[in-house]
Amino acid sequence: MLVMQREYLSIVAKKSFIISTLLAPVIMLALVAIPALLMTVNNSDSRLISIIDETGQYSDIFKDNDDYRFRIETDMTPENMKDRYKKADGDIYAIVVIPSDVEESKTINVYSEKPVKITLSRELEEPLNKSLSDAKIASYNLPELKDMIAQSDVEVKIRSHTWDEEGEKVSSSEIAMIVGLFLAFLTYMFVLMYGAMIMGSVVEDKTNRIVEVIVSTCRPMELMLGKIVSIALVGLTQILIWAVFLGIGLFVVSMFGIATSTPDIAAGMTAGTSMPEMPTSEVSDILQAVLGINWFRLLGIFILYFIGGYLLYAALFAGFGSAVDQQSDANQFTMPIMMIIILALVIGQACMENPDGTLGVIASLVPFTSPIVMMIRLPYDVPAWQILTSLLLLYGTALLFVFLASRIYRTGILMYGRKVSFKEIIRWIK
């Protein structure tokens, strides 16, 4: 208890912990917003695209935008376009040649000194495809054919519903996928961050030789468990604070949902802001799907998997940390552990589209991957027997590795000045 209290307070009482805990939700939101912001910043000035239209029919289909300006060249030909391009000295980004047989070949050619941006292909393909399709329709000489085709172009909106004991509710596969991926990434981040924190604490105590004094008053097993449990409590403290933030956020969302459930209020909110208009039904469906998630069950099971996964990997980090004298020497032991955690995240991402597939079920039962993979599957209502079996296997394996790690810890914590191999660590365990 003394070790646990000292380790816990030494972390929680720091200003850096308080600041990082409060700023973490902001940082996570920033990780989503920054890529979009960087794409905006990365936009270059509008570039000139010269077009040689040998058909003379498509000169007005390309519209200027923020990225490109299109100019029809009447005195430029495929024979002299290279000289004109060089004389422009960089003013022309690319030259597009629309051949006279484009309706048969369905191919246009783009010329430039270096590969063009992918967005240019989209800006050229979309209007040209539409124009060629309209020309093909017009060639049939059926006045009403174009209108008939336009009217037959129907888009179906999918609205998902689920049944449970409470009745019917609106659901969303996209929201379930986002929530699952977020919880999996959170587990991945926590295990790596707190596992590395334990290893750093063990190596620091060993380097300062303070551990020689500590083990004279308590057993190595007690010291190791004190460190593991204290840092687990640090993680749970952060999760509790974030859960409060989440509860406040859900309350605000529910209030927003009540407001948008009334068409007049929703219209007033849309008119009073610069946000793009969204159908009230879509806003209501999204809010119902978010509020329809059983957050208490989800967060409760998340905490159970976080504790089990943390105990499993923290024991390995603590045991291997006791076998080295410096943090730099720990890479040979931490690398296999990190590869397993990364593999679990990769498997979880592969299971997003088919969470109930064979790979997802097996990986959510294997203790080394279940803390992450099960988070991907959890929003899709995993059967209770799979969750129970997975937790039993996870905690059983975690307790086994805590025991094995303690055997490594009691020998390695007082050993200095030598490089330890996996073979020797196995001998310590035996």
SULPE-V581693 format. One record per residue. N is the residue number from 1. RES is the residue in one small letter. PSI is psi as a letter, one per 40 degrees, with the letter a starting at -180 (* if undefined). OMEGA is omega in whole degrees, -180 to 180 (999 if undefined). BURIAL is b if it has 24 or more other ideal C-beta (glycine too) atoms within 12 Angstrom, else e. Layout:
<<N & RES & PSI & OMEGA & BURIAL> <N & RES & PSI & OMEGA & BURIAL>>
//
This chain:
<<1 & m & d & 179 & e> <2 & l & d & 178 & e> <3 & v & d & -178 & b> <4 & m & d & -180 & b> <5 & q & d & -178 & e> <6 & r & d & -178 & e> <7 & e & d & -179 & b> <8 & y & d & -177 & b> <9 & l & d & -180 & e> <10 & s & d & 179 & e> <11 & i & d & -174 & b> <12 & v & d & -177 & b> <13 & a & e & -179 & e> <14 & k & i & 176 & e> <15 & k & d & -179 & e> <16 & s & d & 178 & e> <17 & f & d & -179 & e> <18 & i & d & -179 & e> <19 & i & d & -178 & e> <20 & s & d & 179 & e> <21 & t & d & -180 & b> <22 & l & d & -177 & e> <23 & l & e & -176 & e> <24 & a & d & 178 & b> <25 & p & d & 178 & b> <26 & v & d & -180 & e> <27 & i & d & 180 & e> <28 & m & d & 176 & e> <29 & l & d & 180 & e> <30 & a & d & 179 & e> <31 & l & d & 177 & e> <32 & v & d & -174 & e> <33 & a & d & -175 & e> <34 & i & d & 178 & e> <35 & p & d & 178 & e> <36 & a & d & 178 & e> <37 & l & d & 180 & e> <38 & l & d & 177 & e> <39 & m & d & 178 & e> <40 & t & d & -180 & e> <41 & v & d & -177 & e> <42 & n & e & 179 & e> <43 & n & h & -179 & e> <44 & s & i & 178 & e> <45 & d & i & 179 & e> <46 & s & h & -176 & e> <47 & r & i & -176 & b> <48 & l & h & 177 & b> <49 & i & h & 177 & b> <50 & s & h & -176 & b> <51 & i & h & 173 & b> <52 & i & h & -177 & b> <53 & d & g & -179 & b> <54 & e & e & 179 & b> <55 & t & d & -177 & b> <56 & g & e & -175 & e> <57 & q & e & -171 & e> <58 & y & f & -175 & b> <59 & s & d & -174 & e> <60 & d & e & -177 & e> <61 & i & e & -178 & b> <62 & f & h & -177 & b> <63 & k & h & 179 & e> <64 & d & i & 176 & e> <65 & n & a & -177 & e> <66 & d & d & -176 & e> <67 & d & d & -172 & b> <68 & y & i & 170 & b> <69 & r & h & -177 & e> <70 & f & h & 180 & b> <71 & r & h & 178 & b> <72 & i & h & -179 & b> <73 & e & h & -179 & b> <74 & t & d & -178 & e> <75 & d & e & 179 & e> <76 & m & h & -180 & b> <77 & t & i & 177 & e> <78 & p & d & -179 & e> <79 & e & d & -177 & e> <80 & n & e & -174 & e> <81 & m & d & -180 & b> <82 & k & d & 178 & e> <83 & d & d & 179 & e> <84 & r & d & 180 & e> <85 & y & d & 180 & b> <86 & k & d & 179 & e> <87 & k & d & 179 & e> <88 & a & e & 175 & e> <89 & d & f & 175 & e> <90 & g & e & 180 & e> <91 & d & d & 178 & e> <92 & i & h & -180 & b> <93 & y & d & -180 & b> <94 & a & i & 177 & b> <95 & i & h & -180 & b> <96 & v & h & 179 & b> <97 & v & h & 175 & b> <98 & i & h & -175 & b> <99 & p & i & -178 & e> <100 & s & d & -180 & e> <101 & d & f & -176 & e> <102 & v & d & -180 & b> <103 & e & d & 177 & b> <104 & e & d & -177 & e> <105 & s & d & -178 & e> <106 & k & f & -178 & e> <107 & t & h & 171 & e> <108 & i & i & -175 & b> <109 & n & h & 179 & e> <110 & v & h & -178 & b> <111 & y & h & 176 & b> <112 & s & i & -179 & b> <113 & e & d & 179 & e> <114 & k & i & -179 & e> <115 & p & h & -177 & e> <116 & v & i & 179 & b> <117 & k & i & -179 & e> <118 & i & d & -177 & e> <119 & t & d & 180 & e> <120 & l & d & 179 & b> <121 & s & d & 179 & e> <122 & r & d & -179 & e> <123 & e & d & 179 & b> <124 & l & d & -174 & b> <125 & e & d & -173 & e> <126 & e & d & 180 & e> <127 & p & d & -179 & b> <128 & l & d & 177 & b> <129 & n & d & 180 & e> <130 & k & d & -179 & e> <131 & s & d & 179 & b> <132 & l & d & 178 & b> <133 & s & d & 179 & e> <134 & d & d & 179 & e> <135 & a & d & 179 & e> <136 & k & d & 179 & e> <137 & i & d & -179 & e> <138 & a & d & -178 & e> <139 & s & e & 179 & e> <140 & y & e & 178 & e> <141 & n & f & 175 & e> <142 & l & h & -172 & e> <143 & p & d & -174 & e> <144 & e & e & -174 & e> <145 & l & d & -178 & e> <146 & k & d & 179 & e> <147 & d & d & 180 & e> <148 & m & d & 179 & e> <149 & i & d & 180 & e> <150 & a & d & -180 & e> <151 & q & d & -180 & e> <152 & s & e & 179 & e> <153 & d & g & -175 & e> <154 & v & h & 176 & e> <155 & e & h & -179 & e> <156 & v & h & 178 & e> <157 & k & h & -180 & e> <158 & i & h & 176 & e> <159 & r & h & -175 & e> <160 & s & i & 176 & e> <161 & h & i & 175 & e> <162 & t & i & 177 & e> <163 & w & i & 171 & e> <164 & d & a & -177 & e> <165 & e & d & -177 & e> <166 & e & e & -180 & e> <167 & g & a & -177 & e> <168 & e & i & 178 & e> <169 & k & i & 179 & e> <170 & v & h & 179 & b> <171 & s & i & 180 & b> <172 & s & h & 178 & b> <173 & s & d & -180 & e> <174 & e & d & 179 & e> <175 & i & d & 177 & b> <176 & a & d & 180 & b> <177 & m & d & -180 & b> <178 & i & d & 180 & e> <179 & v & d & 180 & b> <180 & g & d & 180 & b> <181 & l & d & 179 & b> <182 & f & d & 180 & b> <183 & l & d & 178 & b> <184 & a & d & 179 & b> <185 & f & d & 178 & b> <186 & l & d & 177 & b> <187 & t & d & 178 & b> <188 & y & d & -179 & b> <189 & m & d & -179 & b> <190 & f & d & -177 & b> <191 & v & d & 179 & b> <192 & l & d & -175 & b> <193 & m & d & -177 & b> <194 & y & d & 174 & b> <195 & g & d & 176 & b> <196 & a & d & 178 & b> <197 & m & d & 178 & b> <198 & i & d & 180 & b> <199 & m & d & 179 & b> <200 & g & d & 179 & b> <201 & s & d & 180 & b> <202 & v & d & -180 & b> <203 & v & d & -180 & b> <204 & e & d & 179 & b> <205 & d & d & -180 & b> <206 & k & d & 179 & b> <207 & t & d & 179 & b> <208 & n & e & -179 & e> <209 & r & e & 176 & e> <210 & i & d & -179 & e> <211 & v & d & 179 & b> <212 & e & d & 177 & e> <213 & v & d & -176 & e> <214 & i & d & -176 & b> <215 & v & e & 174 & b> <216 & s & e & -179 & e> <217 & t & e & 176 & e> <218 & c & i & -180 & e> <219 & r & i & 178 & e> <220 & p & d & 179 & b> <221 & m & d & 179 & b> <222 & e & d & 179 & e> <223 & l & d & -179 & b> <224 & m & d & -180 & b> <225 & l & d & 178 & b> <226 & g & d & 178 & b> <227 & k & d & -177 & b> <228 & i & d & -177 & b> <229 & v & d & -178 & b> <230 & s & d & -179 & b> <231 & i & d & 173 & b> <232 & a & d & 177 & b> <233 & l & d & 175 & b> <234 & v & d & 178 & b> <235 & g & d & 179 & b> <236 & l & d & 176 & b> <237 & t & d & 178 & b> <238 & q & d & -180 & b> <239 & i & d & 180 & b> <240 & l & d & 179 & e> <241 & i & d & 180 & e> <242 & w & d & 177 & b> <243 & a & d & 176 & b> <244 & v & d & 177 & e> <245 & f & d & -180 & e> <246 & l & d & 178 & b> <247 & g & d & 177 & e> <248 & i & d & 179 & e> <249 & g & d & 179 & e> <250 & l & d & 177 & b> <251 & f & d & 178 & e> <252 & v & d & 179 & e> <253 & v & d & 180 & b> <254 & s & d & 177 & e> <255 & m & d & 177 & e> <256 & f & d & 179 & e> <257 & g & d & 177 & b> <258 & i & d & -180 & e> <259 & a & d & -177 & e> <260 & t & e & 178 & b> <261 & s & e & 175 & e> <262 & t & h & -175 & e> <263 & p & d & -178 & e> <264 & d & d & -180 & e> <265 & i & d & -180 & e> <266 & a & d & 179 & b> <267 & a & d & 179 & e> <268 & g & d & 179 & e> <269 & m & d & 179 & e> <270 & t & d & -179 & e> <271 & a & d & -177 & e> <272 & g & e & -180 & e> <273 & t & i & 179 & e> <274 & s & e & -179 & e> <275 & m & i & 177 & e> <276 & p & i & -178 & e> <277 & e & h & 177 & e> <278 & m & h & 180 & e> <279 & p & h & -178 & e> <280 & t & d & -180 & e> <281 & s & d & 180 & e> <282 & e & d & 177 & e> <283 & v & d & -180 & b> <284 & s & d & 179 & b> <285 & d & d & -180 & b> <286 & i & d & -180 & b> <287 & l & d & 178 & b> <288 & q & d & 179 & b> <289 & a & d & 179 & b> <290 & v & d & -179 & b> <291 & l & d & 180 & b> <292 & g & e & 178 & b> <293 & i & h & 178 & b> <294 & n & g & -173 & b> <295 & w & d & 179 & b> <296 & f & d & 178 & e> <297 & r & d & -177 & e> <298 & l & d & -179 & b> <299 & l & d & 178 & b> <300 & g & d & 179 & e> <301 & i & d & 177 & b> <302 & f & d & 180 & b> <303 & i & d & 179 & b> <304 & l & d & 180 & b> <305 & y & d & 177 & b> <306 & f & d & -179 & b> <307 & i & d & -179 & b> <308 & g & d & 179 & b> <309 & g & d & 179 & b> <310 & y & d & 180 & b> <311 & l & d & -178 & b> <312 & l & d & -176 & b> <313 & y & d & 179 & b> <314 & a & d & 177 & b> <315 & a & d & 178 & b> <316 & l & d & 180 & b> <317 & f & d & -180 & b> <318 & a & d & 180 & b> <319 & g & d & 180 & b> <320 & f & d & 178 & b> <321 & g & d & 179 & b> <322 & s & e & -176 & b> <323 & a & e & -179 & b> <324 & v & i & 179 & b> <325 & d & d & -178 & b> <326 & q & i & -179 & e> <327 & q & d & -179 & e> <328 & s & d & -180 & e> <329 & d & e & -175 & b> <330 & a & e & -175 & b> <331 & n & d & -178 & e> <332 & q & d & 179 & e> <333 & f & d & -177 & b> <334 & t & d & -177 & b> <335 & m & d & 178 & e> <336 & p & d & 179 & e> <337 & i & d & -179 & b> <338 & m & d & 179 & b> <339 & m & d & 178 & e> <340 & i & d & -180 & b> <341 & i & d & 179 & b> <342 & i & d & 178 & b> <343 & l & d & 178 & e> <344 & a & d & 179 & b> <345 & l & d & 179 & b> <346 & v & d & 178 & e> <347 & i & d & 178 & b> <348 & g & d & 178 & b> <349 & q & d & 179 & b> <350 & a & d & -177 & b> <351 & c & e & -175 & b> <352 & m & d & -178 & b> <353 & e & d & 179 & e> <354 & n & g & -174 & e> <355 & p & d & -179 & b> <356 & d & e & 178 & e> <357 & g & i & -177 & e> <358 & t & d & -180 & e> <359 & l & d & -179 & b> <360 & g & d & -179 & b> <361 & v & d & -178 & b> <362 & i & d & -178 & e> <363 & a & d & 178 & b> <364 & s & e & 175 & b> <365 & l & d & 179 & b> <366 & v & h & -174 & b> <367 & p & d & -176 & b> <368 & f & d & -179 & b> <369 & t & e & -174 & b> <370 & s & d & -179 & b> <371 & p & d & -179 & b> <372 & i & d & -176 & b> <373 & v & d & -180 & b> <374 & m & d & 177 & b> <375 & m & d & 176 & b> <376 & i & d & -175 & b> <377 & r & d & -171 & b> <378 & l & d & 179 & b> <379 & p & e & 180 & b> <380 & y & e & 177 & b> <381 & d & g & 178 & b> <382 & v & i & 178 & b> <383 & p & i & -175 & e> <384 & a & d & -177 & e> <385 & w & d & 177 & e> <386 & q & d & 178 & b> <387 & i & d & -179 & b> <388 & l & d & 179 & e> <389 & t & d & -180 & e> <390 & s & d & 180 & b> <391 & l & d & 178 & b> <392 & l & d & 178 & e> <393 & l & d & -179 & b> <394 & l & d & -178 & b> <395 & y & d & 176 & b> <396 & g & d & 178 & e> <397 & t & d & 180 & b> <398 & a & d & 179 & b> <399 & l & d & 177 & e> <400 & l & d & -179 & e> <401 & f & d & 173 & b> <402 & v & d & 178 & b> <403 & f & d & 180 & e> <404 & l & d & 179 & b> <405 & a & d & 179 & b> <406 & s & d & 178 & b> <407 & r & d & 175 & b> <408 & i & d & -174 & b> <409 & y & d & -174 & b> <410 & r & d & 178 & b> <411 & t & d & -173 & b> <412 & g & d & -173 & b> <413 & i & d & -179 & b> <414 & l & e & -179 & e> <415 & m & h & -176 & e> <416 & y & i & 167 & e> <417 & g & f & 178 & e> <418 & r & i & 178 & e> <419 & k & h & -177 & e> <420 & v & h & 179 & b> <421 & s & i & 177 & e> <422 & f & d & -179 & e> <423 & k & d & -180 & e> <424 & e & d & 178 & e> <425 & i & d & 177 & b> <426 & i & d & 178 & e> <427 & r & d & 177 & e> <428 & w & d & -179 & b> <429 & i & d & 180 & e> <430 & k & * & 999 & e>>
//
